[in-house]
Amino acid sequence: MFELSSQKISDSSYFVMKNGKISLLFIIALIAMVSVMSINATTRTQTTKSNDEKEQKEQKPTSNFTPEIPSSITFAGEAIDLTQQDRRERMDREMLSFCYSHINTMLQIKRANRLFPLIEPILKEQGIPSDFKYLMIIECNGDVEARSTAGAAGPWQFLEKTGKEYGLEVNGEVDERYNIEKATVAACKYLKESYEEFGDWLTVAASYNTGKANVRKRVTAQKENKAIDLVLLPETSRYIFRLLAVKTVFSNPPKYGFMLKESDLYPIIPIAKTITIDGAVASWADVAKEHGLTYLQLHEANPWIRNTSMTNKNGNRYNIKIPDVKALKYEPSNTKAHNRYWIAE
């Protein structure tokens, strides 16, 4: 930027020889110009550096952190040691995955506020540890209408064949895999059968993911009775630690960066009444309108209804939930936290 061409130097020498006064003034002016340019460049450099330093000071630190891994965790009443290196690293992976899947994790906590009050009494009545509500969460992300690419459906993700084996009606008009209460009872039947065979609840959870036959084969081949000590399929190995991670975060969401207010949670929708239908239904939309609802609102209260009509050839009896119309309007003060630890102080 500050170089002078050889031609310009030659010209300045000519002025020196022809006119001493002019060449002296020229040199003085040239020196002054170079000095000003140098000072301006230095000032700009210092200003840029100062601005960079200011931006660095003002830049907020990121919220990324490594979630704390507990030394042990209790699942279904049994203390599980997590100080063993392989267990700690597997737990660490699932804690990182769960804590940094912000959208899913937030939604799971919000939805759990509506679902847990429904399934906890059923688990208790069926003799299944309450911790299995977290298994439902990882199965469906708290979405009652979840459906996998393999065709597993509902909160407990039953395949059609398995659902029918455990007493659920599955067809194009009615699919009880989406019936929260009935599907939970069916899941409890499976869990109890699995516990009778394996005698360990975390192994029961593994069997829910991969099937009892697969776990049975590995128990025999590896001469270990608990899933946590088995070499399992990668998905199943992650599954049991994902279950522990969900319980850990749900026990204290603010500790792991999930800051929710009570009004952020999804409220329970009160049921105004239940009607019984034992015949065909020409139009569920007409049934909905009779009770001041849309078909969508009726379906959300009864997600097992899978068509706009029902032939009901077998003459089955169905209990239809009619939600409180007034409660369908969002009102923050109506939302109560099912678990006070979910709420940030």
TORKOL-4160 file (C-alpha; in steps of 0.2 Angstrom, whole numbers, padded with zeros to 4 digits, m for minus):
345
<pt num="1" X="0000" Y="0000" Z="0000"/>
<pt num="2" X="0014" Y="0012" Z="0004"/>
<pt num="3" X="0027" Y="0007" Z="m0010"/>
<pt num="4" X="0033" Y="0021" Z="m0022"/>
<pt num="5" X="0036" Y="0016" Z="m0040"/>
<pt num="6" X="0054" Y="0019" Z="m0047"/>
<pt num="7" X="0046" Y="0031" Z="m0059"/>
<pt num="8" X="0040" Y="0042" Z="m0045"/>
<pt num="9" X="0057" Y="0042" Z="m0036"/>
<pt num="10" X="0066" Y="0047" Z="m0053"/>
<pt num="11" X="0054" Y="0062" Z="m0054"/>
<pt num="12" X="0057" Y="0068" Z="m0036"/>
<pt num="13" X="0076" Y="0067" Z="m0040"/>
<pt num="14" X="0073" Y="0079" Z="m0055"/>
<pt num="15" X="0064" Y="0091" Z="m0044"/>
<pt num="16" X="0079" Y="0091" Z="m0032"/>
<pt num="17" X="0091" Y="0095" Z="m0046"/>
<pt num="18" X="0081" Y="0109" Z="m0054"/>
<pt num="19" X="0073" Y="0118" Z="m0039"/>
<pt num="20" X="0079" Y="0115" Z="m0022"/>
<pt num="21" X="0065" Y="0124" Z="m0013"/>
<pt num="22" X="0051" Y="0114" Z="m0023"/>
<pt num="23" X="0060" Y="0097" Z="m0020"/>
<pt num="24" X="0062" Y="0101" Z="m0001"/>
<pt num="25" X="0043" Y="0105" Z="0000"/>
<pt num="26" X="0039" Y="0090" Z="m0010"/>
<pt num="27" X="0049" Y="0078" Z="0001"/>
<pt num="28" X="0041" Y="0086" Z="0017"/>
<pt num="29" X="0024" Y="0084" Z="0010"/>
<pt num="30" X="0027" Y="0066" Z="0005"/>
<pt num="31" X="0034" Y="0062" Z="0022"/>
<pt num="32" X="0019" Y="0070" Z="0030"/>
<pt num="33" X="0007" Y="0060" Z="0019"/>
<pt num="34" X="0015" Y="0043" Z="0023"/>
<pt num="35" X="0015" Y="0047" Z="0042"/>
<pt num="36" X="m0004" Y="0051" Z="0041"/>
<pt num="37" X="m0008" Y="0035" Z="0032"/>
<pt num="38" X="0003" Y="0025" Z="0044"/>
<pt num="39" X="m0006" Y="0033" Z="0059"/>
<pt num="40" X="m0023" Y="0030" Z="0051"/>
<pt num="41" X="m0019" Y="0012" Z="0048"/>
<pt num="42" X="m0013" Y="0009" Z="0066"/>
<pt num="43" X="m0029" Y="0017" Z="0072"/>
<pt num="44" X="m0040" Y="0006" Z="0062"/>
<pt num="45" X="m0030" Y="m0009" Z="0068"/>
<pt num="46" X="m0032" Y="m0004" Z="0086"/>
<pt num="47" X="m0050" Y="0000" Z="0084"/>
<pt num="48" X="m0054" Y="m0017" Z="0075"/>
<pt num="49" X="m0044" Y="m0026" Z="0089"/>
<pt num="50" X="m0054" Y="m0017" Z="0102"/>
<pt num="51" X="m0070" Y="m0021" Z="0094"/>
<pt num="52" X="m0066" Y="m0039" Z="0093"/>
<pt num="53" X="m0061" Y="m0040" Z="0111"/>
<pt num="54" X="m0077" Y="m0031" Z="0116"/>
<pt num="55" X="m0087" Y="m0044" Z="0106"/>
<pt num="56" X="m0078" Y="m0058" Z="0114"/>
<pt num="57" X="m0082" Y="m0051" Z="0131"/>
<pt num="58" X="m0100" Y="m0048" Z="0127"/>
<pt num="59" X="m0102" Y="m0066" Z="0119"/>
<pt num="60" X="m0112" Y="m0077" Z="0131"/>
<pt num="61" X="m0105" Y="m0094" Z="0135"/>
<pt num="62" X="m0114" Y="m0109" Z="0127"/>
<pt num="63" X="m0126" Y="m0119" Z="0138"/>
<pt num="64" X="m0118" Y="m0135" Z="0133"/>
<pt num="65" X="m0112" Y="m0146" Z="0147"/>
<pt num="66" X="m0109" Y="m0164" Z="0151"/>
<pt num="67" X="m0124" Y="m0171" Z="0161"/>
<pt num="68" X="m0119" Y="m0178" Z="0178"/>
<pt num="69" X="m0119" Y="m0197" Z="0179"/>
<pt num="70" X="m0125" Y="m0204" Z="0195"/>
<pt num="71" X="m0115" Y="m0217" Z="0204"/>
<pt num="72" X="m0131" Y="m0228" Z="0205"/>
<pt num="73" X="m0149" Y="m0227" Z="0201"/>
<pt num="74" X="m0164" Y="m0237" Z="0207"/>
<pt num="75" X="m0176" Y="m0245" Z="0195"/>
<pt num="76" X="m0191" Y="m0255" Z="0200"/>
<pt num="77" X="m0184" Y="m0255" Z="0218"/>
<pt num="78" X="m0167" Y="m0262" Z="0213"/>
<pt num="79" X="m0151" Y="m0252" Z="0215"/>
<pt num="80" X="m0141" Y="m0252" Z="0199"/>
<pt num="81" X="m0122" Y="m0249" Z="0201"/>
<pt num="82" X="m0116" Y="m0237" Z="0188"/>
<pt num="83" X="m0098" Y="m0235" Z="0193"/>
<pt num="84" X="m0093" Y="m0250" Z="0182"/>
<pt num="85" X="m0084" Y="m0242" Z="0167"/>
<pt num="86" X="m0094" Y="m0250" Z="0154"/>
<pt num="87" X="m0111" Y="m0246" Z="0162"/>
<pt num="88" X="m0105" Y="m0228" Z="0166"/>
<pt num="89" X="m0101" Y="m0225" Z="0147"/>
<pt num="90" X="m0117" Y="m0233" Z="0141"/>
<pt num="91" X="m0127" Y="m0222" Z="0153"/>
<pt num="92" X="m0116" Y="m0207" Z="0148"/>
<pt num="93" X="m0121" Y="m0209" Z="0130"/>
<pt num="94" X="m0140" Y="m0210" Z="0133"/>
<pt num="95" X="m0139" Y="m0195" Z="0145"/>
<pt num="96" X="m0131" Y="m0185" Z="0132"/>
<pt num="97" X="m0143" Y="m0191" Z="0119"/>
<pt num="98" X="m0158" Y="m0187" Z="0130"/>
<pt num="99" X="m0152" Y="m0170" Z="0136"/>
<pt num="100" X="m0148" Y="m0164" Z="0119"/>
<pt num="101" X="m0163" Y="m0170" Z="0110"/>
<pt num="102" X="m0171" Y="m0154" Z="0117"/>
<pt num="103" X="m0188" Y="m0154" Z="0107"/>
<pt num="104" X="m0192" Y="m0172" Z="0110"/>
<pt num="105" X="m0187" Y="m0171" Z="0129"/>
<pt num="106" X="m0197" Y="m0156" Z="0132"/>
<pt num="107" X="m0212" Y="m0163" Z="0123"/>
<pt num="108" X="m0210" Y="m0179" Z="0133"/>
<pt num="109" X="m0211" Y="m0170" Z="0150"/>
<pt num="110" X="m0226" Y="m0159" Z="0144"/>
<pt num="111" X="m0235" Y="m0175" Z="0138"/>
<pt num="112" X="m0231" Y="m0185" Z="0153"/>
<pt num="113" X="m0241" Y="m0173" Z="0164"/>
<pt num="114" X="m0257" Y="m0179" Z="0155"/>
<pt num="115" X="m0252" Y="m0197" Z="0153"/>
<pt num="116" X="m0245" Y="m0202" Z="0170"/>
<pt num="117" X="m0260" Y="m0199" Z="0180"/>
<pt num="118" X="m0269" Y="m0211" Z="0168"/>
<pt num="119" X="m0257" Y="m0225" Z="0168"/>
<pt num="120" X="m0249" Y="m0225" Z="0185"/>
<pt num="121" X="m0265" Y="m0232" Z="0194"/>
<pt num="122" X="m0266" Y="m0246" Z="0181"/>
<pt num="123" X="m0248" Y="m0251" Z="0184"/>
<pt num="124" X="m0251" Y="m0251" Z="0202"/>
<pt num="125" X="m0267" Y="m0261" Z="0200"/>
<pt num="126" X="m0258" Y="m0274" Z="0189"/>
<pt num="127" X="m0243" Y="m0276" Z="0201"/>
<pt num="128" X="m0231" Y="m0268" Z="0189"/>
<pt num="129" X="m0218" Y="m0256" Z="0196"/>
<pt num="130" X="m0222" Y="m0238" Z="0192"/>
<pt num="131" X="m0205" Y="m0235" Z="0184"/>
<pt num="132" X="m0212" Y="m0244" Z="0168"/>
<pt num="133" X="m0221" Y="m0228" Z="0164"/>
<pt num="134" X="m0204" Y="m0222" Z="0158"/>
<pt num="135" X="m0204" Y="m0237" Z="0146"/>
<pt num="136" X="m0220" Y="m0230" Z="0138"/>
<pt num="137" X="m0211" Y="m0213" Z="0136"/>
<pt num="138" X="m0197" Y="m0220" Z="0126"/>
<pt num="139" X="m0208" Y="m0232" Z="0116"/>
<pt num="140" X="m0219" Y="m0218" Z="0110"/>
<pt num="141" X="m0211" Y="m0201" Z="0115"/>
<pt num="142" X="m0227" Y="m0198" Z="0125"/>
<pt num="143" X="m0237" Y="m0197" Z="0109"/>
<pt num="144" X="m0252" Y="m0209" Z="0111"/>
<pt num="145" X="m0255" Y="m0209" Z="0092"/>
<pt num="146" X="m0237" Y="m0214" Z="0088"/>
<pt num="147" X="m0234" Y="m0227" Z="0074"/>
<pt num="148" X="m0217" Y="m0234" Z="0069"/>
<pt num="149" X="m0211" Y="m0239" Z="0052"/>
<pt num="150" X="m0213" Y="m0257" Z="0057"/>
<pt num="151" X="m0231" Y="m0254" Z="0061"/>
<pt num="152" X="m0230" Y="m0254" Z="0080"/>
<pt num="153" X="m0244" Y="m0242" Z="0086"/>
<pt num="154" X="m0250" Y="m0233" Z="0101"/>
<pt num="155" X="m0242" Y="m0228" Z="0118"/>
<pt num="156" X="m0235" Y="m0246" Z="0121"/>
<pt num="157" X="m0231" Y="m0249" Z="0102"/>
<pt num="158" X="m0239" Y="m0265" Z="0100"/>
<pt num="159" X="m0237" Y="m0274" Z="0083"/>
<pt num="160" X="m0254" Y="m0279" Z="0076"/>
<pt num="161" X="m0251" Y="m0298" Z="0079"/>
<pt num="162" X="m0245" Y="m0295" Z="0097"/>
<pt num="163" X="m0259" Y="m0283" Z="0101"/>
<pt num="164" X="m0272" Y="m0296" Z="0096"/>
<pt num="165" X="m0263" Y="m0309" Z="0106"/>
<pt num="166" X="m0265" Y="m0299" Z="0121"/>
<pt num="167" X="m0283" Y="m0296" Z="0119"/>
<pt num="168" X="m0284" Y="m0279" Z="0109"/>
<pt num="169" X="m0296" Y="m0277" Z="0095"/>
<pt num="170" X="m0287" Y="m0271" Z="0079"/>
<pt num="171" X="m0295" Y="m0267" Z="0062"/>
<pt num="172" X="m0299" Y="m0253" Z="0051"/>
<pt num="173" X="m0312" Y="m0246" Z="0062"/>
<pt num="174" X="m0306" Y="m0249" Z="0079"/>
<pt num="175" X="m0288" Y="m0251" Z="0085"/>
<pt num="176" X="m0287" Y="m0253" Z="0104"/>
<pt num="177" X="m0268" Y="m0251" Z="0103"/>
<pt num="178" X="m0272" Y="m0233" Z="0104"/>
<pt num="179" X="m0284" Y="m0235" Z="0119"/>
<pt num="180" X="m0273" Y="m0229" Z="0133"/>
<pt num="181" X="m0281" Y="m0239" Z="0147"/>
<pt num="182" X="m0283" Y="m0256" Z="0137"/>
<pt num="183" X="m0266" Y="m0255" Z="0129"/>
<pt num="184" X="m0258" Y="m0252" Z="0147"/>
<pt num="185" X="m0267" Y="m0267" Z="0154"/>
<pt num="186" X="m0261" Y="m0278" Z="0139"/>
<pt num="187" X="m0243" Y="m0271" Z="0141"/>
<pt num="188" X="m0244" Y="m0276" Z="0160"/>
<pt num="189" X="m0249" Y="m0294" Z="0155"/>
<pt num="190" X="m0233" Y="m0295" Z="0144"/>
<pt num="191" X="m0222" Y="m0288" Z="0158"/>
<pt num="192" X="m0229" Y="m0300" Z="0171"/>
<pt num="193" X="m0226" Y="m0315" Z="0160"/>
<pt num="194" X="m0208" Y="m0309" Z="0156"/>
<pt num="195" X="m0205" Y="m0306" Z="0175"/>
<pt num="196" X="m0211" Y="m0324" Z="0179"/>
<pt num="197" X="m0197" Y="m0330" Z="0167"/>
<pt num="198" X="m0182" Y="m0319" Z="0170"/>
<pt num="199" X="m0185" Y="m0312" Z="0188"/>
<pt num="200" X="m0177" Y="m0296" Z="0184"/>
<pt num="201" X="m0186" Y="m0280" Z="0179"/>
<pt num="202" X="m0173" Y="m0272" Z="0169"/>
<pt num="203" X="m0171" Y="m0289" Z="0159"/>
<pt num="204" X="m0190" Y="m0288" Z="0157"/>
<pt num="205" X="m0188" Y="m0271" Z="0149"/>
<pt num="206" X="m0175" Y="m0278" Z="0137"/>
<pt num="207" X="m0187" Y="m0292" Z="0132"/>
<pt num="208" X="m0200" Y="m0279" Z="0128"/>
<pt num="209" X="m0188" Y="m0271" Z="0116"/>
<pt num="210" X="m0181" Y="m0287" Z="0108"/>
<pt num="211" X="m0193" Y="m0301" Z="0113"/>
<pt num="212" X="m0192" Y="m0315" Z="0126"/>
<pt num="213" X="m0185" Y="m0328" Z="0115"/>
<pt num="214" X="m0170" Y="m0317" Z="0110"/>
<pt num="215" X="m0166" Y="m0313" Z="0128"/>
<pt num="216" X="m0168" Y="m0331" Z="0133"/>
<pt num="217" X="m0155" Y="m0337" Z="0120"/>
<pt num="218" X="m0142" Y="m0324" Z="0126"/>
<pt num="219" X="m0145" Y="m0328" Z="0145"/>
<pt num="220" X="m0142" Y="m0347" Z="0141"/>
<pt num="221" X="m0127" Y="m0344" Z="0129"/>
<pt num="222" X="m0118" Y="m0331" Z="0140"/>
<pt num="223" X="m0122" Y="m0338" Z="0157"/>
<pt num="224" X="m0128" Y="m0322" Z="0165"/>
<pt num="225" X="m0146" Y="m0319" Z="0172"/>
<pt num="226" X="m0147" Y="m0300" Z="0170"/>
<pt num="227" X="m0148" Y="m0290" Z="0154"/>
<pt num="228" X="m0137" Y="m0276" Z="0160"/>
<pt num="229" X="m0123" Y="m0290" Z="0160"/>
<pt num="230" X="m0127" Y="m0297" Z="0143"/>
<pt num="231" X="m0120" Y="m0293" Z="0126"/>
<pt num="232" X="m0137" Y="m0288" Z="0117"/>
<pt num="233" X="m0141" Y="m0281" Z="0100"/>
<pt num="234" X="m0135" Y="m0263" Z="0100"/>
<pt num="235" X="m0153" Y="m0256" Z="0100"/>
<pt num="236" X="m0158" Y="m0266" Z="0115"/>
<pt num="237" X="m0142" Y="m0262" Z="0124"/>
<pt num="238" X="m0145" Y="m0244" Z="0122"/>
<pt num="239" X="m0164" Y="m0246" Z="0126"/>
<pt num="240" X="m0161" Y="m0251" Z="0144"/>
<pt num="241" X="m0149" Y="m0237" Z="0148"/>
<pt num="242" X="m0161" Y="m0225" Z="0139"/>
<pt num="243" X="m0174" Y="m0231" Z="0151"/>
<pt num="244" X="m0163" Y="m0226" Z="0166"/>
<pt num="245" X="m0158" Y="m0210" Z="0158"/>
<pt num="246" X="m0176" Y="m0205" Z="0155"/>
<pt num="247" X="m0180" Y="m0208" Z="0174"/>
<pt num="248" X="m0165" Y="m0198" Z="0179"/>
<pt num="249" X="m0169" Y="m0183" Z="0169"/>
<pt num="250" X="m0188" Y="m0184" Z="0173"/>
<pt num="251" X="m0183" Y="m0185" Z="0192"/>
<pt num="252" X="m0176" Y="m0167" Z="0191"/>
<pt num="253" X="m0178" Y="m0159" Z="0173"/>
<pt num="254" X="m0171" Y="m0141" Z="0179"/>
<pt num="255" X="m0155" Y="m0149" Z="0185"/>
<pt num="256" X="m0152" Y="m0155" Z="0167"/>
<pt num="257" X="m0157" Y="m0138" Z="0159"/>
<pt num="258" X="m0176" Y="m0141" Z="0155"/>
<pt num="259" X="m0184" Y="m0126" Z="0163"/>
<pt num="260" X="m0203" Y="m0127" Z="0163"/>
<pt num="261" X="m0217" Y="m0117" Z="0171"/>
<pt num="262" X="m0232" Y="m0126" Z="0177"/>
<pt num="263" X="m0242" Y="m0118" Z="0163"/>
<pt num="264" X="m0230" Y="m0126" Z="0150"/>
<pt num="265" X="m0236" Y="m0143" Z="0154"/>
<pt num="266" X="m0251" Y="m0151" Z="0145"/>
<pt num="267" X="m0266" Y="m0152" Z="0156"/>
<pt num="268" X="m0277" Y="m0167" Z="0159"/>
<pt num="269" X="m0293" Y="m0164" Z="0149"/>
<pt num="270" X="m0308" Y="m0168" Z="0161"/>
<pt num="271" X="m0321" Y="m0180" Z="0154"/>
<pt num="272" X="m0338" Y="m0174" Z="0156"/>
<pt num="273" X="m0347" Y="m0191" Z="0154"/>
<pt num="274" X="m0345" Y="m0208" Z="0146"/>
<pt num="275" X="m0358" Y="m0215" Z="0134"/>
<pt num="276" X="m0359" Y="m0233" Z="0129"/>
<pt num="277" X="m0362" Y="m0239" Z="0111"/>
<pt num="278" X="m0365" Y="m0257" Z="0106"/>
<pt num="279" X="m0371" Y="m0255" Z="0088"/>
<pt num="280" X="m0366" Y="m0247" Z="0071"/>
<pt num="281" X="m0361" Y="m0229" Z="0070"/>
<pt num="282" X="m0365" Y="m0221" Z="0053"/>
<pt num="283" X="m0356" Y="m0205" Z="0057"/>
<pt num="284" X="m0344" Y="m0202" Z="0072"/>
<pt num="285" X="m0345" Y="m0184" Z="0066"/>
<pt num="286" X="m0364" Y="m0183" Z="0070"/>
<pt num="287" X="m0360" Y="m0191" Z="0087"/>
<pt num="288" X="m0348" Y="m0178" Z="0091"/>
<pt num="289" X="m0359" Y="m0164" Z="0085"/>
<pt num="290" X="m0373" Y="m0170" Z="0097"/>
<pt num="291" X="m0361" Y="m0167" Z="0111"/>
<pt num="292" X="m0355" Y="m0150" Z="0105"/>
<pt num="293" X="m0338" Y="m0157" Z="0099"/>
<pt num="294" X="m0329" Y="m0159" Z="0082"/>
<pt num="295" X="m0325" Y="m0176" Z="0075"/>
<pt num="296" X="m0306" Y="m0171" Z="0079"/>
<pt num="297" X="m0310" Y="m0167" Z="0097"/>
<pt num="298" X="m0320" Y="m0184" Z="0099"/>
<pt num="299" X="m0306" Y="m0193" Z="0091"/>
<pt num="300" X="m0292" Y="m0185" Z="0102"/>
<pt num="301" X="m0302" Y="m0191" Z="0118"/>
<pt num="302" X="m0304" Y="m0208" Z="0110"/>
<pt num="303" X="m0289" Y="m0211" Z="0098"/>
<pt num="304" X="m0294" Y="m0229" Z="0096"/>
<pt num="305" X="m0308" Y="m0223" Z="0084"/>
<pt num="306" X="m0299" Y="m0226" Z="0067"/>
<pt num="307" X="m0313" Y="m0221" Z="0055"/>
<pt num="308" X="m0327" Y="m0209" Z="0053"/>
<pt num="309" X="m0340" Y="m0223" Z="0054"/>
<pt num="310" X="m0341" Y="m0241" Z="0062"/>
<pt num="311" X="m0351" Y="m0256" Z="0057"/>
<pt num="312" X="m0348" Y="m0265" Z="0073"/>
<pt num="313" X="m0352" Y="m0282" Z="0065"/>
<pt num="314" X="m0349" Y="m0291" Z="0082"/>
<pt num="315" X="m0360" Y="m0280" Z="0092"/>
<pt num="316" X="m0346" Y="m0275" Z="0104"/>
<pt num="317" X="m0349" Y="m0262" Z="0118"/>
<pt num="318" X="m0338" Y="m0247" Z="0117"/>
<pt num="319" X="m0336" Y="m0233" Z="0131"/>
<pt num="320" X="m0335" Y="m0216" Z="0122"/>
<pt num="321" X="m0327" Y="m0202" Z="0132"/>
<pt num="322" X="m0335" Y="m0185" Z="0130"/>
<pt num="323" X="m0323" Y="m0172" Z="0135"/>
<pt num="324" X="m0328" Y="m0156" Z="0144"/>
<pt num="325" X="m0331" Y="m0143" Z="0130"/>
<pt num="326" X="m0326" Y="m0129" Z="0141"/>
<pt num="327" X="m0309" Y="m0137" Z="0147"/>
<pt num="328" X="m0304" Y="m0139" Z="0128"/>
<pt num="329" X="m0300" Y="m0120" Z="0129"/>
<pt num="330" X="m0282" Y="m0117" Z="0135"/>
<pt num="331" X="m0282" Y="m0109" Z="0152"/>
<pt num="332" X="m0265" Y="m0108" Z="0161"/>
<pt num="333" X="m0272" Y="m0108" Z="0178"/>
<pt num="334" X="m0280" Y="m0125" Z="0175"/>
<pt num="335" X="m0264" Y="m0134" Z="0172"/>
<pt num="336" X="m0257" Y="m0142" Z="0188"/>
<pt num="337" X="m0240" Y="m0151" Z="0188"/>
<pt num="338" X="m0241" Y="m0170" Z="0191"/>
<pt num="339" X="m0224" Y="m0170" Z="0198"/>
<pt num="340" X="m0218" Y="m0154" Z="0207"/>
<pt num="341" X="m0200" Y="m0158" Z="0202"/>
<pt num="342" X="m0203" Y="m0155" Z="0184"/>
<pt num="343" X="m0206" Y="m0136" Z="0188"/>
<pt num="344" X="m0191" Y="m0124" Z="0188"/>
<pt num="345" X="m0191" Y="m0113" Z="0204"/>
